[in-house]
């Protein structure tokens, strides 16, 4: 059973889309999607610097467009994977891959999501810090002690704390025992109460979006559940903006479903890294689809593991 995974904000790096422009059709799709989003996705994915693509209003559409472009190169025509999941904004790519949304609808929603989250982040100086290792209960207790939110519970010993910069500084001065802290290059406390204004924006837009029920097994960040209704999935996407991402629960569901291989779409690496640690005992094969040079290996993995 093959699962495609789409990464979230923070995975982007300068120039990561450059090699994909050599794949037939990709440049044309990105030109079209640039018109949909009102952003020059080709420039942002090739020559823009790290600070430019750190902007939430840019990063989110760029990530979704990159995932969809690679998916279309990997699965021509109407073909789909057995299952799909996205981390945070990656859920919008997952919605399009599964058939819940058209690529254009997903990009319209991510355009508005990115803008609204950037505006919400500008109200208060906030951020996110990855907590690596340590005892899980002690980590969560320390996060709660400082008034922070466990915005991403990623499994494999990784939790992301989010809140105001002042709260994060206090947290850094008194870290959980045996844990390492790493400040993330994001522009706000995503998946916390600080994003409530962005949720309100999406609540106004989502009812008018054309949706269909998923044509592939589709996992939700809220609790790892398999969601069979397109409308329910879209509702979950809206509320997820201010709620924690439970990628640990998604990986638990992957185990229960019997997923045997995971391919992470570009800019790949983070999610397969988590899977290697969390699902190692289940013998799950993983592949980070970083450049077009990885496409043939991905096709071979699909042929070997598709249900």
C-alpha positions in Angstrom: 0.0 0.0 0.0 1.6 3.3 -1.2 1.0 6.6 0.6 2.0 10.0 -0.8 2.9 12.6 1.9 3.0 16.4 1.3 5.2 18.5 3.6 4.3 21.6 5.5 5.7 25.1 5.9 9.4 25.3 6.7 10.4 22.6 4.3 11.0 25.0 1.5 14.6 25.9 0.5 15.9 28.4 -2.1 16.0 27.0 -5.6 14.3 23.7 -4.8 12.0 23.9 -7.8 14.8 24.6 -10.4 15.3 21.0 -11.5 11.6 20.4 -11.8 11.3 22.9 -14.6 13.0 20.5 -16.9 10.1 18.0 -16.6 7.8 18.4 -19.6 4.6 20.3 -18.6 5.8 21.5 -15.2 6.7 25.0 -16.2 3.4 25.4 -18.0 1.5 24.2 -14.9 3.4 26.6 -12.7 2.7 29.5 -15.1 -1.0 28.7 -14.9 -1.0 28.3 -11.1 1.0 31.6 -10.8 -2.0 33.2 -12.4 -4.4 31.5 -10.0 -2.4 32.5 -6.9 -1.2 35.9 -8.1 2.4 34.9 -7.4 5.4 34.2 -9.6 5.8 30.7 -8.4 8.6 29.9 -10.8 10.7 32.8 -9.5 10.0 32.0 -5.9 10.9 28.4 -6.4 14.1 29.1 -8.3 15.8 32.4 -7.7 14.2 33.9 -4.6 16.2 33.9 -1.4 15.3 32.3 1.9 13.8 35.4 3.4 11.4 35.9 0.5 10.1 32.3 0.6 9.8 32.4 4.4 6.8 34.8 3.9 3.8 32.8 4.8 1.7 34.3 2.0 4.4 33.0 -0.5 5.6 29.8 1.2 2.2 28.1 1.4 1.1 28.4 -2.2 4.6 27.5 -3.3 4.6 24.3 -1.3 1.2 23.2 -2.5 2.1 24.0 -6.1 5.4 22.1 -5.9 3.7 19.0 -4.4 1.0 19.0 -7.1 3.5 19.5 -9.9 5.6 16.5 -8.7 2.4 14.4 -8.2 1.3 15.0 -11.7 4.8 14.1 -13.0 4.6 10.9 -11.0 1.0 9.9 -11.6 -0.1 10.8 -15.2 -3.7 11.1 -16.2 -6.3 10.1 -13.5 -4.0 7.7 -11.6 -3.8 8.2 -7.8 -2.0 6.6 -4.9 -3.6 4.2 -2.5 -3.5 6.8 0.3 -2.4 10.4 0.9 -1.7 12.7 3.8 -0.4 16.2 4.2 1.3 17.9 7.1 -0.3 21.3 7.9 -0.6 23.3 4.6 0.3 20.0 2.9 -3.3 18.9 3.6 -4.4 21.2 0.8 -2.1 19.3 -1.7 -3.5 16.1 -0.2 -7.0 17.3 -0.9 -6.2 17.9 -4.5 -4.3 14.6 -5.0 -7.3 12.6 -3.5 -9.8 14.4 -5.7 -11.5 16.4 -2.9 -10.5 19.7 -4.6 -9.3 20.6 -8.0 -5.7 21.9 -8.1 -7.1 25.4 -8.8 -9.5 25.3 -5.9 -6.8 24.1 -3.6 -4.5 26.9 -4.7 -7.2 29.5 -4.3 -7.8 28.3 -0.7 -4.1 28.2 0.1 -3.6 31.7 -1.4 -6.2 33.0 1.0 -5.0 30.8 3.9 -1.4 32.1 3.5 -2.5 35.7 3.3 -4.9 35.4 6.3 -2.3 33.5 8.4 0.4 36.1 7.6 -2.0 38.9 8.7 -2.8 37.0 11.9 0.9 36.5 12.6 1.6 40.2 12.2 -0.7 41.1 15.2 1.6 39.7 17.8 5.3 38.6 17.6 5.0 34.9 17.7 7.1 31.9 16.6 7.6 28.1 16.9 10.4 26.0 18.4 11.0 22.3 17.7 11.6 20.2 20.8 13.7 17.1 20.0 13.9 14.2 22.4 13.2 14.2 26.1 10.4 12.4 28.0 7.1 13.0 26.2 5.2 13.8 29.4 7.9 16.2 30.6 8.1 17.9 27.3 4.3 18.6 27.2 4.3 19.7 30.8 7.1 22.2 30.1 5.3 23.5 27.1 2.1 24.0 29.2 4.0 25.6 32.0 5.1 28.4 29.8 1.7 29.0 28.3 2.7 27.5 24.9 0.8 25.2 22.6 2.1 21.8 21.3 1.3 23.0 17.8 2.8 20.0 16.0 2.9 16.6 17.7 5.0 14.9 15.1 5.9 11.6 16.7 9.5 10.1 16.7 10.3 12.3 19.7 9.5 15.6 18.1 7.0 18.2 19.3 6.8 21.8 18.1 6.0 24.4 20.7 4.3 27.7 19.6 3.4 31.0 21.2 4.7 34.5 21.7 8.4 35.2 21.4 8.5 36.1 25.1 7.0 32.8 26.0 9.5 30.9 23.7 12.4 32.8 25.3 11.3 31.8 28.7 10.9 28.2 27.5 14.4 28.2 26.0 15.9 29.4 29.3 14.2 26.4 31.1 14.1 23.5 28.5 12.7 20.1 29.3 15.3 17.6 30.6 17.3 15.8 27.9 15.6 17.7 25.1 17.2 19.9 22.4 15.4 23.0 21.1 15.6 24.4 17.6 14.0 27.6 16.5 11.9 27.1 13.3 12.1 29.5 10.3 8.4 30.3 10.3 6.6 33.7 10.6 4.2 32.9 13.4 2.6 30.6 15.9 0.7 28.4 13.5 -2.0 25.9 14.7 -2.6 27.9 17.8 -5.2 30.4 19.0 -3.2 33.2 17.4 -4.5 32.0 14.0 -8.2 32.4 14.9 -8.7 35.4 12.5 -7.4 33.2 9.6 -10.0 30.5 10.6 -12.7 33.1 10.3 -11.6 34.1 6.8 -11.6 30.5 5.6 -15.0 29.8 7.2 -16.4 32.4 4.9 -14.8 31.0 1.8 -15.0 27.3 2.2 -18.8 26.8 1.8 -18.5 28.0 -1.8 -15.7 25.7 -2.8 -16.5 22.8 -5.1 -15.7 19.6 -3.4 -16.0 15.8 -4.1 -15.5 12.8 -1.9 -11.9 11.4 -1.9 -11.0 8.8 -4.5 -8.0 7.7 -2.3 -7.7 7.0 1.4 -7.3 10.4 3.0 -5.9 11.1 6.4 -6.7 14.1 8.6 -4.2 16.0 10.8 -6.8 16.5 13.5 -6.7 13.0 14.8 -5.2 10.8 12.0 -8.7 9.6 11.0 -9.5 8.4 7.5 -12.1 10.9 6.2 -14.5 9.7 3.5 -16.5 12.9 3.0 -15.0 15.7 1.0 -17.1 18.4 2.7 -16.0 17.1 6.2 -12.4 17.1 5.1 -12.7 20.7 3.9 -14.3 21.7 7.3 -11.4 20.0 9.1 -8.9 21.9 7.0 -10.5 25.2 8.0 -10.5 24.4 11.7 -7.0 22.9 11.6 -5.4 26.3 11.0 -5.8 27.1 14.8 -5.6 23.5 16.1 -2.5 21.3 16.7 -1.2 19.0 13.9 -1.2 15.4 15.1 1.2 13.8 12.6 1.9 11.2 15.3 -1.7 10.1 14.9 -1.5 10.1 11.1 1.5 7.7 11.3 -0.4 5.5 13.7 -3.1 5.3 11.1 -0.6 4.5 8.4 0.5 1.5 10.5 -3.1 0.4 11.1 -3.9 0.6 7.4 -0.9 -1.5 6.5 1.0 1.2 4.5 4.1 -0.5 3.1 5.8 2.5 1.3 5.7 6.3 1.7 6.8 8.8 -0.9 7.3 12.4 0.2 6.6 15.0 -2.4 9.0 18.0 -2.7 10.6 19.7 -0.9 11.0 16.3 0.6 12.9 14.9 3.6 11.2 15.9 6.8 8.2 13.5 6.8 10.1 10.4 5.5 12.7 11.2 8.3 9.9 10.9 10.9 8.5 7.8 9.2 12.0 6.1 9.3 12.1 6.5 13.0 8.5 5.9 13.9 7.6 3.1 11.5 11.0 1.4 11.3 9.7 -1.8 13.0 6.8 -2.0 10.5 9.3 -2.3 7.6 7.8 0.7 5.7 9.9 1.7 2.7 10.4 5.4 2.3 11.5 7.7 -0.5 12.1 11.5 -0.5 11.2 12.7 -4.0 13.6 15.7 -4.0 14.4 16.0 -7.8 13.2 14.5 -11.0 16.2 12.1 -10.8 14.2 10.4 -8.1 11.1 9.8 -10.3 12.2 6.5 -11.7 12.9 5.1 -8.2 9.5 6.4 -7.1 7.8 4.7 -10.0 9.5 1.4 -9.1 8.3 1.8 -5.5 4.8 2.5 -6.7 4.8 -0.6 -8.9 6.0 -2.8 -6.1 3.7 -1.5 -3.4 0.5 -0.3 -5.0 -2.5 -2.3 -3.6 
